[in-house]
Structure formats: structure tokens, C-alpha cells
Amino acid sequence: MDIHHLLDKSTALQVSMVEYLYHEGGRASINELMAVFQLSLPTIQELVETFQLSYEDKNELICIVQNESTVVLETMQYFDSKRLLREQVRKSLAYRLLLEHLEDSDRDIYHFTFKFQISEEQYVEEVSRLNRLLTEFELSLENGQIVGDELQIRYFFFQLLWVTQSYENSVTELTTEQMVIRQLEKTFQRSFSTEVHQKIALYLEIFSKRRKKRGIFYAEITPEEEATISPEVLKLIKEALAIYSERYALTIETFELKSFYFFLCTINIFSSRDDISYLIYEQNYEEATLIDQMNDLVFTYLRKHGFFDQESNRALWMEVTSLMFSLHFNVLKYSGWIEGYDAENHQITTEFDAHARAIAKEVRLFAAIFRKNVLPEQVFIDGYKNVLLLIQKRKNKKIKIGISFTRESESNQTFEGIVSSFFQENEAVEIGAYLADHSYDLVINDHVMPKDPIVDRYITVPEIPTEFSINELTKLLQELADQTGVSRL
């Protein structure tokens, strides 16, 4: 989800400039910024001045300083560029308008113009901005309502709130939601991570706010469809949801049960060995099966077992979404492709995009029989790309790091110590003094160096270590560690 769409043009440019400076080590020349963002010198200067005014005397985490021909990003304490983006998005009019639609109430344009003190023209402009974001989910904002499939609307709000509210850092005490989660853990006999706790709590918040128009679900979902999900699983989910509200205890609609089941599948709380993917691997996998043949193998098995039969599985539109995500990942996992695929020299770097699109197309073809609107094709494509990219990352790549320090100082010793300790047990990483005309994955320096095309990345460390510089170096080192295959997936 690209939440940059929620920002006005000026704010979006400011955030993009900060992100660029952040990833370039905290500084860039004005000429470089003009070239990257295709802006004039006066516009760059205006953006810097506007940013300075916005954050002046507010005890914020960052500031931008223009020093002659250079723009410098200064951090006062721990800073994350994603945090800045979230903060700016939450302040935006477009974001606040979206939250007004979470409860699915009927409101006309005058409600919004009055509440936010904007003109009708401004409202129309914001709606246009929102629709660029909603298009990714095959939704639209029309006549004061979000139009589209209810499941997609919930999925959209979950993604939006998870990204913007930073639930991964939340320490808010959960109450009723926590009771539901504990019941789920008890009935499924497993413990969930903190992140899973927070995701379920967020979904339950959306769940409660989107249930007002429950009558619309009966027209499309029949009670018989419960048979398409394991009765044991449905029973467990029903028991957990019954806690959420006493008045829902006996009236949880089939749609709500299946919606919650779908959500639990997407965050992968079920054991991978409990689903159909393990059976496919066990009964069909052969050593010679290539990744571009996986699609046919999977669908042949599903057809053979009646998965696409209209009579026996009327709820395919729901099932196929959660199943296909876990299915492809788990078959790859069980088969050993994640560890061994690259050793066979298959060039998946040029093939994964087409393969992902082929999977998405076939899934949607079957799902369309049962539901006009299913989750957006791009959601499927991105999911399968992630699986194939995960395999690609398991190359056990050799990493070479060069260090080029011109001064002897405790600061440089600190940074060198961080690098050495980070890769202490990783034999795939070679660390040494920088030598010109040698290729490196990363060069760490304390001075400006001419960029060599055979060096992938440079990072310049400051004279005095800061939390920002240490955090930035650590993130780069983690990226490199991931490529060696030594660190955990």
C-alpha cells in the first residue's frame, strides 16, 4: 500500500526528500536533489525553508539544514523515516476523511465540508487523491461511501491502519480483544507472537465497526457454505468470537465467521502442515519439478479433489484467497526449493514476475465464478512475488565489505567494532581495508569518496557516533546478512 497518495504535493515532496537524505547517509548536494526530484533551485530552497518552519521549536526528531551547496539531515535522537511518513499521513485531510468512512455511515458532501472546514472543490480534490489509493484494492469513493466488496473494504482498512498506526510498537493494553485472542490460543493450542496479537486486535476493531449493515451479507452467503470450512475450525472461531460481544454470541453471521477465518489464514496462525499444501507436496512432488511447473501441479491436484466444484464448494471466492497464499509457500518450503533452488542455476530473477502473474490470473478466473469482486490481482501478484523473492534471497551469497577510514579515532573504532561483531559467526562475509579497483557490496568510509561502479553501496559515518548513524549502519548490515542465507528468514 502506497500511502504517499494521501499526502498533498508539497508534503509528499518534503517526505520524499527526507527519505532520500536518510538513505544517502544524511546529506546530498543541492544539484543532486534538483536532478533526482526534477525541481528548480528556488523550489528546493522553498521546500527546505517550509520544512524548517514546520518543525521549528517543536522538539521534533529531525531538522533539515541548507549549508551553502549542501542539504544536511540532522537527527536529534532516534529517527525512522517511516515514522515521519506515518505522522504526516495521519495529519493529512485525505487520511482523516478515510477514517470517517470506517463505520460505513451514510453522509453527504456537506457533512465533510462542514466538519473539516473545506470547500466542495477541496473535497472533490481529496476524493480524487483517495481513489488513486483505493484503486489498488478495486474500491472507490462515491457519494460519500466506499464502494466495493465488503471483504476488500475490511482488508483495505486493516492494511491502512496497520501501516499508519504503528501497531508493531503499540503498548496499549487490550481488553475484550485480548480475551478473544486468549480464547483462540487456548482452542488452537498455540501461542501467538505479540505482532499476531496486535493484528487480531486491529481486525476485531474493524470487525465491530463494519457490522452495521449485516443484512447485506445474507443475499450472497448461505448457511450451507459453512460446510466449505472445517467444522472444527468454525466451531473454534465461533467460540472465540462469542466472547467479543454477548449480543453476537448466537447471531454471528456466516459472512463474519468466514471473514475472520480468512483473516486468520492470511496472518498464518494455522499450522502449515494442517493445510492442503503439505498433501500436495507429499503426494505429487518430484525432484525434477521446476518452479514454472508448480502452477499446473497445484491446480491439477485441486481439480482432482473437487476444490473448484460449484456444488460442493460454493464459497471458493473466500477459500481460494487464503489457501493459495499458504499453499505455494509451503510446497516450496517442504520441497527444499527455498534452500536449493538457486544451486540449480535457474534464472528466477527474470521469471518470477511472469510466474506470479500467471498464478494470479488463474486464481481470479476461478474465483470470479463465485464473486464479482475478489481481492485485487495485484495483491495476489505481490504475494507470489514475495515467495519467489524469498527463494532468490537464499543464494548463500558471499559478501565483501571494505573499510576506508582516514583518521584514527574512537568513533571509527566503534563503527569497525559494530561491523566485526555483527558478522562474527558469518563465514560468508569478508571484511577488510578498502582497495581501489576491487568490487565490494558495501564500503564504509569517514570521508567523501568518488563512487566506483563496481561498489554496490557506500555509507559515510560521522565523526561522533549517533543513534541515527548506528541504526542506519546496522540496517545495512542486516540486509547484507540476509543475502548470505545465514540469518533467519
C-alpha positions as CSV (number, residue, x, y, z in Angstrom):
1,M,0.0,0.0,0.0
2,D,1.5,3.3,-1.1
3,I,0.3,5.8,1.5
4,H,2.2,8.6,-0.2
5,H,-1.0,9.1,-2.2
6,L,-2.6,10.6,0.9
7,L,-0.2,13.5,1.1
8,D,-0.6,16.8,-0.7
9,K,2.1,17.6,-3.3
10,S,4.3,19.8,-1.1
11,T,4.2,17.5,1.9
12,A,4.9,14.4,-0.3
13,L,8.0,16.2,-1.8
14,Q,9.2,17.1,1.7
15,V,8.8,13.5,2.9
16,S,10.5,12.1,-0.2
17,M,13.4,14.5,0.3
18,V,13.9,13.4,3.9
19,E,13.7,9.7,2.8
20,Y,16.3,10.3,0.1
21,L,18.6,12.1,2.5
22,Y,18.1,9.4,5.1
23,H,19.2,6.7,2.8
24,E,22.1,8.7,1.4
25,G,23.7,8.9,4.8
26,G,22.2,12.3,5.9
27,R,23.5,14.7,3.2
28,A,23.2,15.5,-0.5
29,S,24.2,18.4,-2.8
30,I,21.5,20.7,-4.0
31,N,22.4,19.8,-7.6
32,E,21.9,16.2,-6.8
33,L,18.4,16.9,-5.2
34,M,17.5,19.0,-8.3
35,A,18.4,16.2,-10.6
36,V,16.7,13.4,-8.5
37,F,13.4,15.3,-8.0
38,Q,13.4,17.3,-11.2
39,L,12.9,20.6,-9.4
40,S,14.4,24.0,-9.8
41,L,16.8,25.6,-7.2
42,P,14.1,28.0,-5.9
43,T,11.7,25.1,-5.4
44,I,14.3,23.1,-3.5
45,Q,15.1,26.0,-1.3
46,E,11.4,26.7,-0.6
47,L,10.9,23.0,0.4
48,V,13.8,23.2,2.9
49,E,12.5,26.5,4.3
50,T,9.0,25.2,4.6
51,F,10.2,22.0,6.4
52,Q,12.3,24.1,8.8
53,L,9.3,26.3,9.7
54,S,7.1,23.2,10.2
55,Y,9.4,21.6,12.7
56,E,11.0,24.7,14.3
57,D,10.6,24.8,18.1
58,K,8.5,21.7,18.2
59,N,11.1,19.4,19.7
60,E,10.8,17.1,16.7
61,L,13.2,14.3,15.9
62,I,14.7,15.9,12.8
63,C,15.6,19.1,11.0
64,I,17.0,19.9,7.5
65,V,19.8,22.5,7.2
66,Q,21.0,24.1,4.0
67,N,24.7,24.7,4.2
68,E,25.9,26.5,1.0
69,S,25.6,23.9,-1.8
70,T,24.7,21.0,0.5
71,V,21.5,19.9,2.3
72,V,22.0,18.1,5.6
73,L,19.5,16.0,7.5
74,E,20.2,16.3,11.3
75,T,18.6,13.9,13.8
76,M,18.1,14.9,17.4
77,Q,17.5,11.4,18.7
78,Y,16.4,8.0,17.3
79,F,14.7,8.6,14.0
80,D,13.0,6.4,11.4
81,S,11.9,7.9,8.0
82,K,8.9,5.6,8.0
83,R,7.8,7.2,11.3
84,L,7.9,10.6,9.6
85,L,5.8,9.4,6.7
86,R,3.2,7.9,9.1
87,E,3.0,11.1,11.1
88,Q,2.5,13.2,8.0
89,V,-0.1,10.9,6.6
90,R,-2.1,10.9,9.9
91,K,-2.2,14.7,9.8
92,S,-3.4,14.8,6.2
93,L,-7.0,15.6,5.3
94,A,-7.3,12.6,3.0
95,Y,-6.4,10.2,5.8
96,R,-8.9,11.8,8.2
97,L,-11.6,11.6,5.5
98,L,-10.9,7.9,5.1
99,L,-11.4,7.3,8.9
100,E,-14.8,8.9,8.6
101,H,-15.8,6.1,6.2
102,L,-14.6,3.2,8.5
103,E,-18.0,2.9,10.2
104,D,-19.9,2.9,6.8
105,S,-22.4,5.6,7.7
106,D,-24.4,7.4,5.1
107,R,-23.0,11.0,4.9
108,D,-23.3,13.6,2.2
109,I,-20.7,16.1,0.9
110,Y,-21.9,18.8,3.3
111,H,-21.1,16.7,6.3
112,F,-17.4,16.6,5.3
113,T,-17.2,20.2,4.1
114,F,-18.6,21.4,7.4
115,K,-16.6,19.1,9.7
116,F,-13.2,19.8,8.0
117,Q,-14.0,23.4,7.0
118,I,-13.2,22.9,3.4
119,S,-14.8,23.9,0.1
120,E,-16.6,21.5,-2.2
121,E,-13.7,21.9,-4.7
122,Q,-11.3,20.8,-2.0
123,Y,-13.4,17.8,-1.1
124,V,-13.6,16.7,-4.7
125,E,-9.8,17.1,-5.0
126,E,-9.3,14.9,-1.8
127,V,-11.7,12.2,-3.2
128,S,-9.6,12.1,-6.4
129,R,-6.5,11.6,-4.2
130,L,-8.2,8.8,-2.2
131,N,-9.4,7.0,-5.3
132,R,-5.8,6.6,-6.5
133,L,-5.1,4.7,-3.3
134,L,-8.4,2.7,-3.4
135,T,-7.9,1.6,-7.0
136,E,-5.2,-0.8,-5.8
137,F,-7.9,-2.6,-3.9
138,E,-10.6,-2.3,-6.6
139,L,-12.5,0.1,-4.4
140,S,-13.7,3.6,-5.0
141,L,-15.2,6.5,-3.0
142,E,-18.5,7.6,-4.4
143,N,-21.3,9.8,-3.0
144,G,-19.7,9.7,0.5
145,Q,-19.3,5.9,0.7
146,I,-16.6,3.4,-0.1
147,V,-18.0,1.2,-2.9
148,G,-16.8,-2.3,-3.4
149,D,-16.7,-5.8,-1.9
150,E,-17.1,-5.8,1.9
151,L,-14.2,-8.1,2.4
152,Q,-11.9,-5.9,0.4
153,I,-13.0,-2.8,2.3
154,R,-12.1,-4.6,5.6
155,Y,-8.8,-5.7,4.1
156,F,-8.1,-2.2,2.9
157,F,-8.7,-0.6,6.3
158,F,-6.6,-3.3,8.0
159,Q,-3.7,-2.5,5.8
160,L,-4.2,1.2,6.1
161,L,-4.4,1.2,9.9
162,W,-1.6,-1.3,10.4
163,V,0.8,0.8,8.3
164,T,-0.1,4.2,9.7
165,Q,-0.8,3.5,13.4
166,S,2.4,1.6,14.0
167,Y,0.7,-1.3,15.9
168,E,4.0,-3.1,16.0
169,N,5.2,-0.6,18.6
170,S,1.9,-0.4,20.5
171,V,1.9,-1.0,24.2
172,T,-1.8,-0.4,24.6
173,E,-3.5,-2.8,27.0
174,L,-6.0,-5.0,25.1
175,T,-9.3,-5.7,26.9
176,T,-12.1,-7.6,25.2
177,E,-9.9,-8.2,22.2
178,Q,-7.3,-9.8,24.4
179,M,-9.9,-12.2,25.7
180,V,-10.7,-13.3,22.2
181,I,-7.0,-13.8,21.4
182,R,-6.5,-15.8,24.6
183,Q,-9.5,-18.0,23.6
184,L,-8.1,-18.5,20.2
185,E,-4.7,-19.6,21.7
186,K,-6.5,-21.9,24.0
187,T,-8.7,-23.6,21.4
188,F,-6.0,-23.8,18.7
189,Q,-3.4,-24.9,21.4
190,R,-0.7,-22.5,20.4
191,S,0.9,-19.2,21.5
192,F,0.8,-16.2,19.2
193,S,3.5,-13.6,18.8
194,T,3.0,-10.0,20.0
195,E,2.6,-9.0,16.4
196,V,-0.2,-11.5,15.8
197,H,-1.9,-10.4,19.0
198,Q,-1.9,-6.8,17.7
199,K,-3.1,-7.8,14.2
200,I,-6.0,-9.7,15.5
201,A,-6.9,-6.9,17.9
202,L,-6.9,-4.4,15.0
203,Y,-9.0,-6.7,12.8
204,L,-11.6,-7.0,15.6
205,E,-11.7,-3.3,15.9
206,I,-12.6,-3.1,12.2
207,F,-14.9,-6.1,12.5
208,S,-17.0,-4.3,15.1
209,K,-17.3,-1.1,13.1
210,R,-18.2,-2.7,9.8
211,R,-21.1,-4.9,11.1
212,K,-23.9,-2.3,10.9
213,K,-25.2,-3.4,7.6
214,R,-25.1,-7.2,8.2
215,G,-28.4,-7.7,6.3
216,I,-26.5,-7.3,3.0
217,F,-24.5,-10.5,3.6
218,Y,-27.4,-12.9,3.6
219,A,-28.1,-12.2,0.0
220,E,-24.8,-13.6,-1.1
221,I,-23.7,-16.1,1.6
222,T,-25.8,-19.1,2.6
223,P,-25.6,-21.1,5.8
224,E,-24.7,-24.2,3.7
225,E,-21.4,-22.6,2.9
226,E,-20.2,-23.3,6.4
227,A,-19.5,-26.8,5.1
228,T,-16.7,-25.5,2.9
229,I,-14.6,-24.8,6.1
230,S,-13.6,-27.4,8.6
231,P,-16.4,-27.7,11.1
232,E,-13.8,-27.9,13.9
233,V,-12.2,-24.7,12.8
234,L,-15.6,-22.9,12.5
235,K,-16.5,-24.1,16.0
236,L,-13.3,-22.8,17.5
237,I,-13.7,-19.4,15.8
238,K,-17.3,-19.1,16.8
239,E,-16.3,-19.8,20.4
240,A,-13.7,-17.1,20.3
241,L,-15.9,-14.5,18.7
242,A,-18.7,-15.2,21.1
243,I,-16.6,-13.5,23.8
244,Y,-16.2,-10.4,21.7
245,S,-19.8,-9.4,22.3
246,E,-22.5,-11.2,24.2
247,R,-25.2,-10.0,21.9
248,Y,-23.3,-11.5,18.9
249,A,-22.9,-14.9,20.7
250,L,-25.8,-16.6,18.9
251,T,-26.0,-14.4,15.8
252,I,-22.5,-14.3,14.3
253,E,-23.3,-14.5,10.6
254,T,-21.7,-16.9,8.2
255,F,-20.0,-14.0,6.4
256,E,-18.4,-12.8,9.7
257,L,-17.2,-16.3,10.5
258,K,-15.7,-16.8,7.1
259,S,-14.3,-13.3,7.1
260,F,-12.5,-13.9,10.3
261,Y,-11.3,-17.3,9.2
262,F,-9.9,-15.7,6.0
263,F,-8.1,-13.1,8.1
264,L,-6.5,-15.7,10.4
265,C,-5.3,-17.6,7.3
266,T,-3.6,-14.5,5.9
267,I,-1.7,-13.9,9.1
268,N,-0.8,-17.6,9.1
269,I,-1.9,-18.7,12.6
270,F,-2.8,-22.2,11.4
271,S,-0.1,-24.9,11.2
272,S,1.2,-25.2,7.7
273,R,1.1,-29.0,7.9
274,D,-2.6,-28.8,8.6
275,D,-3.5,-27.4,5.1
276,I,-3.7,-28.9,1.7
277,S,-0.2,-27.7,0.7
278,Y,1.5,-30.4,2.6
279,L,-0.6,-33.1,1.0
280,I,0.3,-31.7,-2.5
281,Y,4.0,-31.9,-1.6
282,E,3.7,-35.4,-0.1
283,Q,1.7,-36.9,-3.0
284,N,2.9,-35.0,-6.0
285,Y,6.3,-33.5,-5.6
286,E,9.1,-34.9,-7.6
287,E,12.8,-33.9,-7.6
288,A,12.6,-32.8,-11.3
289,T,9.6,-30.5,-10.8
290,L,10.6,-27.0,-11.8
291,I,9.1,-23.9,-10.3
292,D,7.4,-22.9,-13.6
293,Q,5.5,-26.2,-13.5
294,M,4.3,-25.6,-9.9
295,N,1.1,-23.9,-11.1
296,D,-0.1,-26.8,-13.2
297,L,0.8,-29.3,-10.4
298,V,-1.2,-27.4,-7.8
299,F,-4.3,-26.9,-9.9
300,T,-4.4,-30.4,-11.2
301,Y,-4.4,-31.6,-7.6
302,L,-7.2,-29.2,-6.6
303,R,-9.4,-30.1,-9.6
304,K,-8.9,-33.8,-8.8
305,H,-10.2,-33.2,-5.3
306,G,-13.2,-31.1,-6.3
307,F,-11.9,-27.9,-4.9
308,F,-13.4,-26.0,-7.8
309,D,-16.7,-27.8,-7.9
310,Q,-19.5,-25.3,-7.8
311,E,-21.9,-27.5,-5.9
312,S,-19.5,-28.8,-3.2
313,N,-17.6,-25.5,-2.7
314,R,-19.8,-22.5,-3.2
315,A,-17.5,-20.3,-1.1
316,L,-14.5,-20.5,-3.3
317,W,-14.2,-16.8,-3.6
318,M,-13.2,-16.8,0.1
319,E,-11.3,-20.0,0.3
320,V,-9.1,-19.6,-2.7
321,T,-7.6,-16.4,-1.4
322,S,-6.2,-17.7,1.9
323,L,-5.4,-21.1,0.5
324,M,-3.3,-20.1,-2.4
325,F,-1.0,-17.8,-0.4
326,S,-0.1,-20.5,2.1
327,L,-0.2,-23.3,-0.5
328,H,2.6,-22.1,-2.8
329,F,4.8,-21.0,0.1
330,N,4.5,-24.3,1.9
331,V,5.0,-26.5,-1.1
332,L,8.2,-24.6,-1.8
333,K,9.2,-24.9,1.8
334,Y,8.6,-28.6,2.1
335,S,10.3,-29.4,-1.2
336,G,13.5,-27.7,-0.2
337,W,13.4,-25.2,-3.1
338,I,13.9,-22.4,-0.6
339,E,17.4,-23.8,0.2
340,G,18.3,-25.4,-3.0
341,Y,16.6,-23.8,-6.0
342,D,19.4,-21.3,-6.9
343,A,22.0,-24.0,-6.8
344,E,20.4,-25.4,-10.0
345,N,21.2,-22.0,-11.7
346,H,17.6,-21.3,-12.6
347,Q,17.3,-17.6,-13.5
348,I,14.2,-16.7,-11.5
349,T,15.2,-13.1,-11.4
350,T,13.7,-12.7,-14.9
351,E,10.9,-15.3,-14.5
352,F,9.2,-14.6,-11.1
353,D,7.1,-11.7,-12.3
354,A,5.5,-13.6,-15.2
355,H,5.0,-16.7,-13.0
356,A,3.3,-14.6,-10.3
357,R,1.0,-13.1,-12.8
358,A,0.1,-16.5,-14.3
359,I,-0.8,-17.8,-10.8
360,A,-2.9,-14.6,-10.1
361,K,-4.7,-14.9,-13.4
362,E,-5.8,-18.5,-12.9
363,V,-6.9,-17.9,-9.3
364,R,-9.0,-15.0,-10.2
365,L,-10.5,-16.8,-13.1
366,F,-12.0,-19.5,-10.8
367,A,-12.9,-17.0,-8.1
368,A,-14.8,-14.8,-10.5
369,I,-17.3,-17.6,-11.0
370,F,-18.5,-17.1,-7.4
371,R,-17.9,-13.5,-6.7
372,K,-17.8,-10.4,-8.9
373,N,-15.1,-8.7,-6.9
374,V,-12.3,-10.7,-5.3
375,L,-9.1,-9.3,-3.7
376,P,-7.2,-7.2,-6.3
377,E,-5.0,-9.1,-8.7
378,Q,-2.0,-7.0,-7.5
379,V,-2.4,-8.4,-4.0
380,F,-2.1,-12.0,-5.4
381,I,0.9,-10.9,-7.6
382,D,2.7,-9.2,-4.8
383,G,2.2,-12.3,-2.5
384,Y,3.6,-14.7,-5.0
385,K,6.5,-12.3,-5.9
386,N,7.4,-12.3,-2.2
387,V,7.6,-16.1,-2.2
388,L,9.8,-16.2,-5.2
389,L,12.0,-13.4,-3.9
390,L,12.4,-15.2,-0.7
391,I,13.9,-18.1,-2.6
392,Q,16.1,-15.7,-4.5
393,K,17.4,-14.3,-1.2
394,R,18.6,-17.8,-0.2
395,K,21.6,-17.8,-2.6
396,N,24.1,-18.0,0.2
397,K,25.8,-15.1,-1.4
398,K,29.4,-14.1,-0.4
399,I,29.5,-10.6,0.9
400,K,32.6,-8.3,0.7
401,I,32.8,-5.2,2.9
402,G,35.6,-2.6,2.6
403,I,36.6,-0.1,5.3
404,S,38.2,3.3,4.3
405,F,39.0,5.4,7.3
406,T,41.3,8.4,7.0
407,R,41.6,9.2,10.7
408,E,42.3,7.2,13.9
409,S,39.6,7.9,16.4
410,E,37.4,6.1,19.0
411,S,34.4,6.8,16.7
412,N,35.9,4.8,13.8
413,Q,36.9,2.0,16.2
414,T,33.2,2.0,17.4
415,F,31.9,1.6,13.9
416,E,34.5,-1.0,12.9
417,G,33.6,-2.9,16.1
418,I,29.9,-2.9,15.2
419,V,30.7,-4.4,11.8
420,S,33.1,-7.1,13.1
421,S,30.7,-8.2,15.9
422,F,27.7,-8.3,13.6
423,F,29.4,-10.8,11.3
424,Q,31.4,-12.6,14.0
425,E,30.0,-16.1,13.1
426,N,29.2,-15.5,9.4
427,E,31.9,-17.1,7.3
428,A,30.2,-15.8,4.1
429,V,31.3,-12.2,4.9
430,E,34.7,-10.9,4.1
431,I,35.8,-7.6,5.9
432,G,39.0,-5.7,5.1
433,A,40.7,-2.5,4.2
434,Y,39.2,-0.8,1.1
435,L,41.4,-1.3,-2.1
436,A,40.7,0.7,-5.2
437,D,39.5,-1.2,-8.3
438,H,38.1,-4.0,-6.2
439,S,34.4,-4.8,-6.1
440,Y,32.5,-4.5,-2.8
441,D,29.0,-5.0,-1.6
442,L,29.5,-2.2,0.9
443,V,32.2,0.4,1.5
444,I,32.2,2.2,4.9
445,N,34.1,5.5,5.0
446,D,34.6,8.6,7.0
447,H,35.2,10.9,4.1
448,V,33.7,11.7,0.7
449,M,34.8,9.2,-1.9
450,P,34.3,9.1,-5.7
451,K,31.7,6.5,-6.5
452,D,33.1,3.4,-8.2
453,P,30.6,1.4,-10.3
454,I,31.9,-1.9,-9.0
455,V,30.9,-0.9,-5.4
456,D,27.2,-1.5,-4.7
457,R,26.7,0.7,-1.7
458,Y,28.6,3.4,0.3
459,I,27.9,4.7,3.8
460,T,29.7,7.6,5.3
461,V,30.0,7.6,9.1
462,P,30.1,10.8,11.2
463,E,32.9,11.9,13.5
464,I,30.8,11.3,16.5
465,P,28.5,8.2,16.6
466,T,24.8,9.0,16.8
467,E,21.8,6.7,17.3
468,F,20.8,7.6,13.7
469,S,24.2,6.6,12.2
470,I,24.5,3.4,14.2
471,N,20.9,2.4,13.3
472,E,21.5,3.1,9.6
473,L,24.7,1.1,9.6
474,T,23.0,-1.8,11.4
475,K,20.1,-1.9,9.0
476,L,22.5,-2.1,6.0
477,L,24.5,-4.9,7.7
478,Q,21.2,-6.8,8.3
479,E,20.3,-6.5,4.6
480,L,23.7,-8.0,3.7
481,A,23.4,-10.7,6.3
482,D,20.0,-11.7,4.9
483,Q,21.6,-12.2,1.4
484,T,24.1,-14.7,2.8
485,G,21.3,-17.0,4.0
486,V,22.9,-17.3,7.4
487,S,20.4,-15.1,9.2
488,R,16.9,-16.4,9.9
489,L,14.2,-15.8,7.3
